[in-house]
Amino acid sequence: MEISALHRLFLQAKSISTDSRKVESNSIYFALSGERFNGNEFALEALRKGADYAVVDLISLKDASRCIFVNDVLKTLQELGTYHRNYCKATVISLTGSNGKTTTKELISRVISRKYRTTATLGNLNNHIGIPLSLLNIKEDTEFAVIEMGANHQNEIEFLCELAQPDFGCITNFGKAHLEGFGGVQGVVKGKSELYQHLMSNSKTIFYNSQDPIQVAALIQYDHSISFGNKQEDTYQTSILESNTSVKIQFQDTKINTSLYGAYNATNCMIAASIGSYFDVPIQDIKNAIESYKPNNNRSELRQIGPHMLVLDAYNANPSSMEVAIKHFSELSHSSLKNKIVVLGDMFELGETAAKEHQAIVAQLKLSKINRVILIGALFHNTQHSFESYPDFEAFKQKNSPFKSDPSLILIKGSRGMALERVLPLLG
């Protein structure tokens, strides 16, 4: 079936699904397959549950009723997403970076939606499957789509750009994330910069942080660029006013008080404010959108649990984000909570640099103004240090159930696989 014909069926459908357990009536089921599953095996079940059609690539289903046979289901989903992106004509803003992508995506979406009909990447579905699904979520009357792009190896961002075909873009930062797949820090810079290369080759507009020398070097003499920072020549003047607990920034002549923790979140707010201002969102609407944003899903959340003030940043971690989180937490002051505790979990996807990067974090901790350090995970446990350490979460739980401490400021951070939000029940 031609993509144009499949698109006509898509426009008539209520939704699409890649999970036969969540199929709705009047939907199209895409039988995606992976290393541990084959969606074709559930195609007939999806049809029985109410799907109008199932897109399959198993030859035995080629002539089955209401099955649309294609050579590759995933490729078809991707082609359909791009076809629909162009059909709807929405302006696409794409972003990537080592840290802060999802928060920045949410902030941009909230700011832009104050004036325009806007959609954005669903949750953190920012890969070769999630982006087509997000593109298919664009409606015919959508004016802006904010598309987040994640990657862990070279050429991935380039491919995602071909799918989303962005009109505008930005990179939050370059850091030590997914070093194993990218092949080191320079590999991260090269891989993330594929967004800039795509935009530049198509004469599209780039928003960038003039305080980031890597971004400045990449965009020298590129005419279609919009900068923010504290330099006189910047398009938008921005600065950090305060970052002790929640971040406060100055954007042009307006002060914005956020609910975001950590100075590293200031750049995310500045990106959103700059994009909003460029598209003529009133400054008061920009201010209200950013100030009303409340972080969730274990991303830089400030919580009061019992006597403790908690910084829950357990969604993910890499050496760059861990370093700035510890630095900021070490410098944090609170009028009534003098005791500071960090609970840190292993950082994953670092390849052969894993031991070195974990030892570097330990070295930073030795110089920090933190009263108690708790390390959880085999990688931290095998570093050279004198801190409290546990090879896994269960070992920590056995020794700390419930967690005993004076009223404290507590930072919890680790990679997603560590699931350190499990510490929370022990704090009550």
N, C-alpha and C positions, 0 to 999 in steps of 0.2 A: 504494500500500500504506500502511495506517495505521502510525504509529510503533510502536504496541503490537505489531503483527504482526511488524514488522521486528525489534523488540527480542526477540521470542521466537526468531527465527532467530539473532540475535546470541548469545543465551544458549547455543544449541546448537553454535555455532561455536567453533573453537579460537582464532581470532584474527581481526583485521581488518587490511587493508592498503590503503595509498594509493599503493603503488609496485608495478607489475606485475612488476618484476624481483625482488621479495622476497616474492612470494606463497607461502604455505604451503598444504598440503592442509587441507581442512576449514576454510577461511577465507572471509571476505566481502571482496570488493574494492570500494572506493569510487573511482569514476572522476572524481577531482577534475581541474579544468582551471585553467590559469593563462594568463599572457600569452604564454608560449612553448611551451605543451604543452596537449594535450587528452587527459585520461585515458580518455575514451571510446574512443579509437583502440586502446587496449591491453586493453579489457575481454574480448574473446574470447580473447586470449592468456592473460590471467589465469585464465580458466576452464579452458583447456587445461592450465595448470600445476598445477591442483588446487583452485582456489577453488570453493566450492560455489555462490556467487552473486556477481554483479557488480551494484552499484548504479550506474545510468547515467542521463543526462538527454539523450542524443542520440536524436532521434525515430526514426532508422533502426534502432535497437536495441530499440525498444519491444516487439516481439514475439519477440525472440531468446530461445532457450532459456536459462533460469536467469539472465536479466537482469531486474533489478527497476527498472522505469522510474519516475523521479520528476521533478518539475519542476526541482529544483535539488539537485545532489548535495551541495554544501557545506552548504546549509541543512539538508538531511536528516541529515548527519553531526552537525551541531550540535544538532539537535533530539533525535537519538538519545542523544547524550552527556548532555544535561540530563535526559532521561527515565530513563536508567540511573542518574544521580546520585541522583535521587529514589527510584528503585526500591531501591537498596542501603542508603539511610538512613545512610550514613557521615557523621560530622561533618566539615565542610569548613572548612579554615583557608586563607584566601587572603592573598597578600602581593604588594605591588608596591613601586616606588621607583625612583629614578634610578640608584643604585649598590647592589651587593651582594645583589641579589635571589636569584640562583642559590645563592650561598654560604649565605645565610640559610635558603633552602628546604631545602637539604641538612642544615643544622644542626638545624632544627626537626624534620625527618623522623627524623633519628638519635635525637634526644632522645625524641620521642613513641613511637618504635618500641621503646624500652626497656620499655614497659609495655603498649602497644596494637598491634594489627594495623594497620599503616600503609602507605599508598602515597603517592606524590608525583609531581609533574610529571616527565615523561620528559625527561631532559637539560635543555635550555633551550627545550622546546616550549611556549612561554608565550603563543601568539597565538590567533587565531580558528580555527586548524586544530589546533594543538597541544593546546589546552585540552580540546576534545571527545575527542581521543585519550587524554588523561590521565584524563578522567572515565570513559571506557570501560575503563580499566585497573583501576578499582575492582572488587573482588570482593564477593560477597554477604556475606562475613564480615568485610570491612574495617571497622575502627572509626574511623579517621581518614584523611583525604586532604588532603595539603598541596599547594595549587595556586598556582603562580607566575603572575603576570599581567604581561606586557610591553605597552608601548604607545608609539606615536610620534605620536599625534594626539588631538585632543579626542574625547570620547564613546566611545573604544575601551575603556577600563576599565569604563565603565558597561555596555557590551555584553557584555564578558567576565563581569561579575558576573551578568548575566541568565542566562548559560550555566551558570556554576558554582554560583550561589546560595549564597554562603559563609555560614557560621554565625559565624565569627570572622575577624578580619583585622588586618593591620598594614602600615604603610608604612615602609620602611627609612630613607628620606631623600628630600629634594627637591634636585635639582641641575641643572646645565646640560647636560642630555642631550636629544637629539632636538629641539633648539630650532627647527629648520626646520619640523617638523611641528606642534609645539605652539604656535608663535607667540611664543616668548620665555620667560623664566624664570617669569613669572606664569602663563603658559599651562601650563607644566610642573606648577606647584602645583595649578592648577585641574583639569588632566587626571588627575593621580595621586590627587587628593582625591575623585575619583568613587567610589573604593572606600569611603572613609569615608561619603560621602553615601548609598551603597547600604545599608551596614550600619546607619547611623543611621535611615534611613527604615523599616527592618525590625526595629528594636530589637535589633540583634545586638551582640555584644561586640567592642570594639576594644582592642588592645594598642598603647601608644604610649610614645615617649621623652619624658620630661618636660623634657629638656635641649633639645628642638627647639621653638623658639617658634612655628613655623608649626603644628605638630601640637597644641600646647597651645591656641592660639587657635581652632583648628577644633573642639576638643572641650570647650570651656567649657560647663559645666552639662550635659554629656551623662552620664547615669547609668551607662550600660553601658560603662565604660572602665576599663582596667587599666594603671597607669603603672609605669615603672621609671626609676630615676635616683637622684640623691643628695640629694633633698629629703625632709624628714621625713615629708611626707604621701604619698610614693610608696608604691604597693602593694608593690613589691620594691625593696630598697636595692641599688644597683649602683655600682661605680666601677672605674676603670682603675688597676691596681697598677703595671704596667710595659708598655712598648710599644717598647722599643729594637729588638729583633729580632722575637721572637714575643710575642704579646699575653698578658698575665696580667690577669685581672679578679677582683674580689670580687663575689660574688652572695650576698646576705644574709650569712651567717656563713662562707661557703665560698670558698676560693681555687681558681680554675680556671686552669690553665696550658695555653694553646692552642698549636697549631702554625701559627697564622695570623699573617701579617706585617701590620704597620701598625695604628695606633691606630684607624683607620676601621673595622677589622673587629671592634672591641670591641662596638659596638652590635649587630652581627649575632649575636654570642654572647649578649648580654644579652636580645635578643628570644627566642631559642631557650630560654634558661634560664627566662625569665618564663612562657612558654607551657607549658613542661614542668611548672613548679611549680604553675601554675594547675590543671593536670589531674592533680595528685597523683603525678607521676613522682618517685620518691625522689631526694633531692638527690645522693646518691652516683652514681646512674645518670645524672643530668644531667651531673655532673662528668665521668664516664667517657666519655659520648657525645661531649661537646665536645672533651675532651682527645685522643680517639682519631681525630678528624676530620683528614684530611690533604688540603689543597687540591691540586687538579689542573687539568688542561685550561687551563694558562697563566693561572690566576687566583691572583695573589699567592703564587706558589710560591717557596719558598726552595730553591735548589739550589747544590751545590758542583760546579763544572765546572773541572777543572784547578786552577790556583791561585786561582781567583776564587770569591767568594761572590755568587750571583746572585739578584736579586729579579725573577722572571719574571711580569709582570702584563700580558701581551700579548693577553689575550682581547678586551678592549675599552677604550675611553677616551672621556672627555668632559671639558670644562673643569673641572668640579668634582672628578672623581676624579683628574685629572692634577695639579691644584693640591695636593690633600692628599697625594698620593703623593710629589711633589717635596719638599714641606715636611717630611714625615716622613723621607724619605731624606736630606735635607740635615742633619737633626739626628741621624741614626743614628751610633752609635759602635761601633767594633770594635777589640778589643785589638791585633790584628796587621795588620789591613787599613786603612791610613790613606788610600789612594787611592780616590776616589769618581768613578764614571763613570755618566752617564745616556745611554741611547739612546732617543730619543723619536720616535714616528711621528705622522703627521697624525691629527687628530680629524675625524670625518665627521658629516654630518647637522646642520650648524650654520647652514646657509642664509646669509643676508646678514651674519651676525655672525662668520663663519668667520675672516676676516682679523683682526678685533679680538680675538677670543678667542685665536688663536695668538700674536699680538703680546703679549698679557697674560701668557701662559706664558713667553715669552722674557724679559719684564721681570722676572718672578719668578726665573728662572734666573740673571739677572745679579746678583741679591742673595743667591743661595744659596751654601752651602759645598760646592761640587762642583768637582772638579779638572778634569774634562773633560766637555763637553757635545757630543753628536752628535745632529743633527736630520736626520730622513729624511722626505721627502715634499714635494710641490710647495707646500703651504700653509705649512709651516715655512720652506721654502727662500726664500719670497718675503717673509718678515718682515725687519725691520731688526735686524741683530745681527752679532756678530763671531765667532760660534761655528762649529765645524765643521759643514758642512751639505751635504746631497746631495738632488737633486730626486726620486730614487727609490731603491729598494733595490739595484738593479743597479749604480748609480753608487757606492753605499757599498761594495758587495761588491768591486768592482774595485780600490778603494783600500785595502780592509781584508781582504785574503784571504791568510793568516789574520789575525785581529784581534790586534794587538800591544799589550800593556800589561803593566805590573807587576802582581803580585797585587793585586786590586782588589775593592771592593764595586761591583756593577753593577746598575743598575735599567733594565729594558727595558719600555717601555709605549707602546701605540699602539692605534688603532682596529682592529677585526677585519680590515678590508680591507687593512691594512698587513702583516699576517702577520709580525710582527717576531720570532716564534720562529725565523725563518730565520737570525737572528743566531747562534743557539746553536752550529751546526757550526763557526763561525769562531773560537770561543773556546778550543777544545781545544789 
